[in-house]
Structures are given as C-alpha cells and as structure tokens.
Amino acid sequence: MNLGSMTGTNIHHALGLHMHQPPGNLRLLIDTNPWEAEQIIRCYERVVRYAEQYRDVARIHVGFSGILLEQLLDPDIVDHYRHIVDIPAFLNRYREADNIELIGMGYYHPIFPLIPKADWEEHLVRGRDTMESVFGRAPRGFWPPEMAFSMDLIPVLARVGYEYVVVDGVHIRPQDGVHDLYRPYLACQDGVCITVIPRDRALSNGQESGCDPLWLEAEAQRQVADSPRPQAPRLVTTWSDGENGGWFRQTHEPSGFFGHFFAPAMERVRSGESALTPVALSAYLERHPPTTEAKVRTGAWNIGDTSGNDFSQWAGSETQRRAGATVGLASRRYWDLTRKARRLGAEAGAALAEARALILEAQTSCFLFWGDAWIPHLYARTEAANRALDRAAEALRQSGEA
C-alpha cells in the first residue's frame, strides 16, 4: 500500500522506540517491585500488539539492547513473568511483524565515545548478531545508546553491516550550510560513509512525555513549513524510550501512548485524514537516498536540563569520570595480555574470557547514568575483571606463553 498517495502528504513520519534494561534488572524488579516489573514487561508486548492491529498503516522502529534480549531469553525470567506475559510468544510475534523495523544497538548499551575504541566492534557485532538470532533478520539501522555519537563510529558501523544511523538533529552540521532536520544526510569518516537520520528533538520530547495526533500533526506541519524545502519530501523522525515514564508504562491503555496517541493516529492514517505518512526508514531511503554530506558533532541527546553536548549525565562528576577511567584501565590491561600471549592455554583463556565479559558489562551506560548511586555496580565488575586478569597473567607466566 502506498500510504503517501492515500494521504496526499509529503511529510513522512519515522517513529522509533528504544528498549533497554540494565544487567539483571528484570529479575531484580520482579523480586523487589513487582508492579513496576509488570508495567515494564507489558511495554514490550504492547508494541507488537498494536503493530499487528494496524498492520496496514503502522510503521514502527524498535531497538533492543543485547543485554535486554539476553534477559528476555533467560528461562528463569520467562518463568517469573509468565503470569503477566508470554515472553517467547511476543518475541516470535516481533519476528513475524513486517511493519516493525528492528534497530540495532550496542550489546551492553555503552556510551561509545566514553569507552575505549578497541571495545566498540564487539559491542556492535554482538548486539547485531543477537538481534538477528532472536528475530531472524539483521537490523539495517543503528541507534547509538543515549544517542551518544561521534564520527569515529562510522567506519566501525559500516564494517559490521549497518546502513544508517539515527543521530540527534541538533548535532548535524550540513556541508552545504543549510540546516534541514527533515532530510537524510551522508556522513563520511576515513573514506567510509553511512547515512545519518536527524531526530527531531522537540517533537521527540512530545512523544516521550505525552501528546495527541492532532498536536503532532500540527507541530510537524508548522516546522516543515519553516524548513528550507517545505515542498520536498520531508522525513520527520521522532524517537524516545519505549518503556520509561508513566506515559508508556500506563497499564490503562486509553490513557497511555498507544491508546491515547498511537491508535488514534493510525485511525487518522486509515481514513486519509492524517497530515503524516508513517514510513519505515529503510524503505524511505531506498526512494530518497541522501544527496548532501554532513558532519555530526560529538554529543548525545538531552536529559533533563543537560544539553547532551558534553556527556555530563554520565561523566559530569569526578566520581563518574574516575569510574569510567577504571573500566578503561581494565580494558587496556585485557588487550595488553591478549596481545602478549603467544598461545592461550585453557586456564588463561577461560580467565581472559571471564574478564572480557565483565569489562563489557561494566561499560553499560546505566552504571554512570544515576550519578554516584549505581557506580558500585561498575566497580563490582571491574574488581572481578581484574581478579580474572590476575589469574590469566599468572597462568601465562607459568606456561611461558607471555
């Protein structure tokens, strides 16, 4: 179905939802706060149910972190949430929903510009491979955790198979000098290029906190009218967390995102009244590939009163910076041992694998997001990682392989 011809609008809407839970959080919640756990787990099932209900008109982008999928695949988690939802069943429904475009993420949801570059590729490959394993198709687009992006990510993203990346629109710097939020761009680094999609920060804030279809349509039309090319194909991209805040967690569905906004919006599309045409980004880019290059300033999305320009939410205090440096030191130690080892025996190999998993898990953004509150979780992993590295170093020394 050609939705554009049905609605007669040049404004295409790419709607995205980001899904993530810190390591072990689904089990912690069901044990300590079962009502919050129920609110969250229903968010994941609700997306695919509404996508199925509006299969003819809805187009939704959904990203899952690898560590969230790891928890959803855990038989213990499946059993503990069985009285609320059937997790394997709704994951299979995502696999079959051809109007949901799956979006990749780093496996443990790291702030990429704040972790060693040597660790980037493993987060990306593991995250993408997990998505493909669970859903039967590899994601073509990438969502940087917390929208934390730098141009140095481009060659790695392209190497692991990503075709486009969503970035916060405030960080776009078009080469032609025309700042246009409503078109895709080509961003190139070290001779490698990828398509970048600007997210509309203002409209996304409305999606996150609460809105109705008429408001979004009116605001999108107003902003498009003021854009440099109002008559050209316009791509309005809104993205937010999909399971945070009362708007998404609302179990009385008529009062939440899907009942109050999404279902009425899709009804308006069906009737031909909507000013917006839902679109999947991969399909849109096939018809409207980028023609203009842009640079993307290093930064993240805004949280509360932070701009996202300086990563202050995750590295604003000395305690946060010191914790981040501790993870970096453990990572460098891991790579030093790996490079020095001529051959890995079973003992050294097992210890290095243990350390590697702990280091990558310590890089989740959540351990830094909450100021000092969750930093002990980070140190618990780096301390265990360093003990494993000690064992690996000793095994290599005794075997003469280092």
Protein Blocks (a to p, Z undefined) as FASTA:
>chain_A
ZZklmnopabdcdddddddddehklmmmmmmmmmlmmmmmmmmmmmmmmmmmmmmmgccd
ddddfklmmmmmpmklmmmmmmmmcfklmmmmmmmmmkbccddddfklpafklpcfklmm
mmmmmmmmmmmmmnopacfbdcdehhiacfklmmmmmmnopabdcddfklpccfklpacf
kbccdddeehiacddddddfklmmmmmnopcfklmmmmmmmmmmmpmblmbccddddddd
fkgcjklmpmblmlmmklmmmmmmmmmmmnopafbdcddfklmmmmmccfbdcddddddd
dehjbghlnommmmmbfklmmmmmmmmmmmmmmmmmmmmpmbdcfklmmmmmmmmmmmmm
mmpmklmmnommlmmmmmmmmmmmmmmmmmmmmmmmmnopZZ
